[in-house]
Amino acid sequence: MDSIKIGNLTLKVPVIQGGMGVGISLSGLAAAVANEGGVGVISSAGLGLLYKNFSLDYLKASIFGLKEEIRKAREKSDGIIGVNVMVAMSNFADMVKTAIQEKADIIFSGAGLPLNMPSFLTKGSTTKLVPIVSSARAARLICEKWKSLYSYLPDAIVVEGPKAGGHLGYKENQIDDENFSLEKTIPEVVSVAQEYKEEKNIPVFAAGGIYTGEDMSRIMELGASGVQMGTRFVTTEECDASDAFKQTYINASQQDIEIIKSPVGMPGRAIGNSFIERVKNGMTQPKKCACHCIKTCDVKNSPYCIVMALYNAFRGNLDLGYAFAGANAFKAQKIETVKEIFNNIKAEYENYQLKKNLQLAMVTK
């Protein structure tokens, strides 16, 4: 398994840990992943709730919380630390500016098109900018906008397929359509990145449904330089979520993982539970908007507050929330360390490569 570069940053293992909010990937998980040679990613979503003791002002608490999480991660690791900032967040600009100010190595941004993200870079900034997309069209649009407006191209691109956990950048009828599969989209986005190779090397990372080293090897055969994995890191000792949250993954069957309608207007993948059933039956309704965390939030028509539901789940109160999860979350069997996960991924990758080479050798004979 070769190392890969994003600009001047070297990933010893080409694995990005997906940003998972609210509170699932904070400094604890990010630092552990960075220490193993991957990219550890802090989710900026909902930090205003996690740091409400600092300030009841959600926006101020969010800025303070992101600074604290980056600082904590730096204390635990000298590896690559990134921050995930969703375009849909009402404090998108504040979170991007804060991440750059605190010298995060990389900012990953999806849940919308981060068309103005380079505008926040400051003189001398070394923070890399990586958009998360679900199509070649979106990748080209971002490249063209960034190039024309800011003379800047993405430092890498993450392609998130329809098997990912959390909010999905697809219409519900596209999720199971092979025309929108990660396997089809990766070569298309790689082709877009190649159009700019004379100006900049833009590695492409595959995300969504990548769970094993074999999955990783197969998708890299299609042109991906590496992968982004979120779900597999949830059931680790270092994951920042509660034990109850992690246990939902271990207890889940494949049939428990379902597509839900999120208040933010996007489909999402989660582990079904009693809270989701109550939502389906129209038994929940937010009384007020606690923090206006999402730009598209409409409290009058929302069946529940998304950030509170995810915050409750993070804390282990699954009666008042639910766990987002990727399509392969049911494969989790036990709690492991991040180091064990990396060792397993490497072994799975190498075993698959060995089998493939043996089959090739037999055919050529």
JOBELPE-V853823 format. One line per field, one symbol per residue. psi: psi as a letter, one per 20 degrees, with the letter a starting at -180 (. if undefined). Layout:
# JOBELPE-V853823
psi->???
This chain:
# JOBELPE-V853823
psi->oqrqpocjpoohplpppqporpjhobhgggggghhjjaoppppipjhhghkihgqioggghgggggggggggghhiqjapprppophiphkggghggggghjlqhqpppblromhjhiiiqrpjqjpqpoqprjqhghggggggggghhjlqqqirppoorijrrbpqlqqhiihjphijqhhhhghghhgghhhjhhhqonqpppqnjohrhggggghhhjiqiarppgghiglqhipirrhhghhhghiqrhiiprproqiijqqqproqahghghghjkjqpphrohjlhphjpnhhiphroghhghggggijnihkaroqqrhjhiiphrprrhghggggggggghgggggghggghhgh.
